[in-house]
Amino acid sequence: MIKKKFKIDGMHCTSCAMNIDGELEDTEGVKSASTNFAKGMVEVEYDSSKLSDKEIIKTIKTAGYSAELITNS
């Protein structure tokens, strides 16, 4: 399991954050998702052998939001 953070655009309220969490947690390979509306990001813990960053971003986009991986420099 690994944890990664993704920047989310398009959230308007805490219900949006709960929607993203629900969509991600229903995705096979995702152990947990924690969306922070105030920070505009989600931290996802997932099995990288079952799921890629691109698939997580696609799931978020399917829920109606845009997303990108936050990289540490």
MDTraj code that builds the backbone (N, CA, C; nanometers):
import mdtraj as md
import numpy as np

residues = "MET ILE LYS LYS LYS PHE LYS ILE ASP GLY MET HIS CYS THR SER CYS ALA MET ASN ILE ASP GLY GLU LEU GLU ASP THR GLU GLY VAL LYS SER ALA SER THR ASN PHE ALA LYS GLY MET VAL GLU VAL GLU TYR ASP SER SER LYS LEU SER ASP LYS GLU ILE ILE LYS THR ILE LYS THR ALA GLY TYR SER ALA GLU LEU ILE THR ASN SER".split()
xyz = np.array([
    [0.0835, -0.1186, 0.0000],
    [0.0000, 0.0000, 0.0000],
    [0.0880, 0.1249, 0.0000],
    [0.0463, 0.2217, -0.0770],
    [0.1151, 0.3508, -0.0790],
    [0.0122, 0.4609, -0.0585],
    [0.0604, 0.5775, -0.0165],
    [-0.0263, 0.6951, -0.0002],
    [0.0249, 0.8042, -0.0926],
    [-0.0674, 0.8664, -0.1637],
    [-0.0333, 0.9804, -0.2489],
    [-0.1409, 1.0862, -0.2344],
    [-0.0997, 1.2107, -0.2594],
    [-0.1924, 1.3234, -0.2526],
    [-0.2194, 1.3761, -0.3925],
    [-0.3455, 1.4150, -0.4131],
    [-0.3885, 1.4686, -0.5413],
    [-0.4594, 1.6009, -0.5179],
    [-0.4276, 1.7000, -0.6018],
    [-0.4943, 1.8303, -0.5975],
    [-0.6270, 1.8154, -0.6697],
    [-0.7339, 1.8690, -0.6090],
    [-0.8686, 1.8599, -0.6664],
    [-0.9189, 1.9999, -0.6994],
    [-0.9726, 2.0167, -0.8193],
    [-1.0383, 2.1411, -0.8586],
    [-1.1841, 2.1111, -0.8885],
    [-1.2704, 2.2053, -0.8545],
    [-1.4117, 2.1917, -0.8850],
    [-1.4990, 2.1604, -0.7650],
    [-1.4393, 2.1445, -0.6470],
    [-1.5201, 2.1210, -0.5272],
    [-1.5822, 2.2525, -0.4821],
    [-1.7097, 2.2463, -0.4418],
    [-1.7796, 2.3659, -0.3970],
    [-1.8211, 2.3599, -0.2512],
    [-1.8162, 2.2386, -0.1925],
    [-1.8632, 2.2224, -0.0549],
    [-1.8123, 2.0901, 0.0025],
    [-1.8425, 2.0674, 0.1287],
    [-1.7981, 1.9430, 0.1917],
    [-1.8691, 1.8213, 0.1336],
    [-1.9878, 1.8400, 0.0790],
    [-2.0557, 1.7274, 0.0130],
    [-1.9771, 1.6801, -0.1089],
    [-1.9121, 1.7729, -0.1774],
    [-1.8258, 1.7361, -0.2902],
    [-1.7131, 1.6453, -0.2406],
    [-1.6534, 1.6823, -0.1289],
    [-1.5442, 1.6030, -0.0714],
    [-1.5931, 1.4633, -0.0351],
    [-1.7123, 1.4549, 0.0223],
    [-1.7676, 1.3246, 0.0589],
    [-1.7977, 1.2412, -0.0658],
    [-1.8404, 1.3051, -0.1718],
    [-1.8661, 1.2368, -0.2979],
    [-1.7374, 1.1757, -0.3534],
    [-1.6287, 1.2526, -0.3506],
    [-1.4995, 1.2041, -0.3996],
    [-1.4534, 1.0854, -0.3148],
    [-1.4622, 1.0987, -0.1821],
    [-1.4238, 0.9878, -0.0935],
    [-1.5010, 0.8614, -0.1279],
    [-1.6317, 0.8755, -0.1461],
    [-1.7154, 0.7600, -0.1766],
    [-1.6782, 0.6936, -0.3079],
    [-1.6568, 0.7739, -0.4105],
    [-1.6184, 0.7191, -0.5412],
    [-1.4859, 0.6446, -0.5328],
    [-1.3892, 0.7043, -0.4643],
    [-1.2584, 0.6407, -0.4537],
    [-1.2644, 0.5137, -0.3693],
    [-1.3359, 0.5190, -0.2570],
    [-1.3422, 0.4024, -0.1688],
    [-1.4189, 0.2865, -0.2320],
    [-1.5013, 0.3137, -0.3321],
    [-1.5705, 0.2082, -0.4057],
    [-1.4838, 0.1487, -0.5169],
    [-1.3642, 0.2039, -0.5362],
    [-1.2737, 0.1583, -0.6409],
    [-1.1866, 0.0451, -0.5884],
    [-1.1817, -0.0651, -0.6636],
    [-1.0997, -0.1788, -0.6221],
    [-0.9532, -0.1378, -0.6122],
    [-0.8901, -0.1723, -0.5008],
    [-0.7501, -0.1397, -0.4783],
    [-0.7308, -0.0219, -0.3851],
    [-0.8361, 0.0576, -0.3630],
    [-0.8264, 0.1726, -0.2729],
    [-0.8610, 0.1267, -0.1318],
    [-0.7675, 0.1497, -0.0390],
    [-0.7928, 0.1160, 0.1013],
    [-0.8664, 0.2298, 0.1710],
    [-0.8220, 0.3551, 0.1464],
    [-0.8875, 0.4699, 0.2082],
    [-0.8666, 0.5945, 0.1234],
    [-0.9589, 0.6890, 0.1415],
    [-0.9492, 0.8190, 0.0752],
    [-0.9949, 0.9242, 0.1744],
    [-0.9174, 1.0318, 0.1831],
    [-0.9513, 1.1390, 0.2756],
    [-0.9403, 1.2723, 0.2014],
    [-1.0555, 1.3271, 0.1665],
    [-1.0590, 1.4525, 0.0914],
    [-1.0731, 1.5689, 0.1881],
    [-0.9907, 1.6718, 0.1679],
    [-0.9951, 1.7925, 0.2499],
    [-1.0441, 1.9063, 0.1611],
    [-1.1698, 1.9461, 0.1812],
    [-1.2288, 2.0520, 0.1001],
    [-1.1508, 2.1826, 0.1138],
    [-1.1151, 2.2201, 0.2366],
    [-1.0467, 2.3476, 0.2609],
    [-0.9114, 2.3549, 0.1897],
    [-0.8418, 2.2438, 0.1827],
    [-0.7098, 2.2400, 0.1176],
    [-0.7184, 2.2049, -0.0305],
    [-0.8349, 2.1593, -0.0746],
    [-0.8519, 2.1240, -0.2157],
    [-0.7684, 2.0050, -0.2570],
    [-0.7628, 1.9039, -0.1693],
    [-0.6808, 1.7869, -0.2005],
    [-0.7405, 1.6605, -0.1410],
    [-0.6920, 1.5478, -0.1896],
    [-0.7309, 1.4175, -0.1360],
    [-0.6047, 1.3348, -0.1160],
    [-0.6000, 1.2623, -0.0052],
    [-0.4926, 1.1667, 0.0187],
    [-0.5531, 1.0277, 0.0027],
    [-0.4921, 0.9478, -0.0847],
    [-0.5449, 0.8161, -0.1166],
    [-0.4419, 0.7104, -0.0794],
    [-0.4857, 0.6108, -0.0037],
    [-0.4019, 0.4949, 0.0258],
    [-0.4528, 0.3813, -0.0611],
    [-0.3624, 0.3246, -0.1421],
    [-0.4059, 0.2239, -0.2381],
    [-0.2961, 0.1249, -0.2715],
    [-0.3373, 0.0155, -0.3315],
    [-0.2474, -0.0904, -0.3746],
    [-0.2008, -0.0574, -0.5162],
    [-0.0749, -0.0193, -0.5278],
    [-0.0234, 0.0245, -0.6586],
    [-0.0097, -0.0915, -0.7579],
    [-0.0230, -0.2152, -0.7117],
    [-0.0214, -0.3280, -0.8058],
    [-0.1580, -0.3473, -0.8709],
    [-0.2619, -0.2860, -0.8147],
    [-0.3972, -0.2983, -0.8684],
    [-0.4468, -0.1704, -0.9344],
    [-0.3829, -0.0576, -0.9043],
    [-0.4351, 0.0726, -0.9442],
    [-0.3203, 0.1689, -0.9700],
    [-0.3329, 0.2509, -1.0729],
    [-0.2296, 0.3504, -1.1038],
    [-0.2785, 0.4908, -1.0677],
    [-0.1843, 0.5853, -1.0642],
    [-0.2197, 0.7259, -1.0408],
    [-0.3212, 0.7730, -1.1446],
    [-0.3002, 0.7345, -1.2699],
    [-0.3894, 0.7776, -1.3778],
    [-0.5310, 0.7253, -1.3567],
    [-0.5433, 0.6039, -1.3039],
    [-0.6763, 0.5486, -1.2791],
    [-0.7461, 0.6211, -1.1645],
    [-0.6690, 0.6631, -1.0648],
    [-0.7270, 0.7411, -0.9550],
    [-0.7766, 0.8753, -1.0081],
    [-0.6952, 0.9412, -1.0889],
    [-0.7344, 1.0689, -1.1488],
    [-0.8594, 1.0509, -1.2364],
    [-0.8657, 0.9417, -1.3112],
    [-0.9822, 0.9142, -1.3963],
    [-1.1075, 0.8963, -1.3105],
    [-1.0953, 0.8273, -1.1972],
    [-1.2092, 0.8082, -1.1073],
    [-1.2594, 0.9422, -1.0547],
    [-1.1665, 1.0297, -1.0175],
    [-1.2038, 1.1630, -0.9676],
    [-1.2715, 1.2436, -1.0776],
    [-1.2190, 1.2348, -1.1999],
    [-1.2795, 1.3065, -1.3123],
    [-1.4182, 1.2540, -1.3437],
    [-1.4371, 1.1225, -1.3318],
    [-1.5686, 1.0623, -1.3546],
    [-1.6694, 1.1152, -1.2530],
    [-1.6227, 1.1453, -1.1326],
    [-1.7096, 1.2011, -1.0283],
    [-1.7418, 1.3483, -1.0544],
    [-1.6735, 1.4111, -1.1519],
    [-1.7064, 1.5482, -1.1897],
    [-1.6063, 1.6540, -1.1488],
    [-1.4853, 1.6127, -1.1123],
    [-1.3839, 1.7077, -1.0649],
    [-1.2543, 1.6854, -1.1429],
    [-1.1683, 1.7850, -1.1447],
    [-1.0374, 1.7657, -1.2062],
    [-0.9356, 1.7385, -1.0969],
    [-0.8320, 1.6632, -1.1339],
    [-0.7330, 1.6231, -1.0346],
    [-0.5956, 1.6105, -1.0986],
    [-0.4940, 1.6299, -1.0154],
    [-0.3566, 1.6048, -1.0584],
    [-0.2760, 1.5614, -0.9374],
    [-0.1754, 1.4797, -0.9638],
    [-0.0887, 1.4302, -0.8580],
    [-0.0066, 1.5437, -0.8010],
    [0.0037, 1.5491, -0.6703],
    [0.0900, 1.6490, -0.6042],
    [0.2259, 1.5826, -0.5876],
    [0.3269, 1.6418, -0.6488],
    [0.4619, 1.5862, -0.6372],
    [0.5422, 1.6680, -0.5374],
    [0.6259, 1.6004, -0.4635],
    [0.7131, 1.6690, -0.3681],
    [0.8450, 1.6994, -0.4371],
    [0.8866, 1.8251, -0.4332],
    [1.0134, 1.8605, -0.4983],
    [1.1168, 1.8996, -0.3956],
])
top = md.Topology()
chain = top.add_chain()
for i, resn in enumerate(residues, 1):
    res = top.add_residue(resn, chain, resSeq=i)
    for name in ("N", "CA", "C"):
        top.add_atom(name, md.element.get_by_symbol(name[0]), res)
traj = md.Trajectory(xyz[None], top)
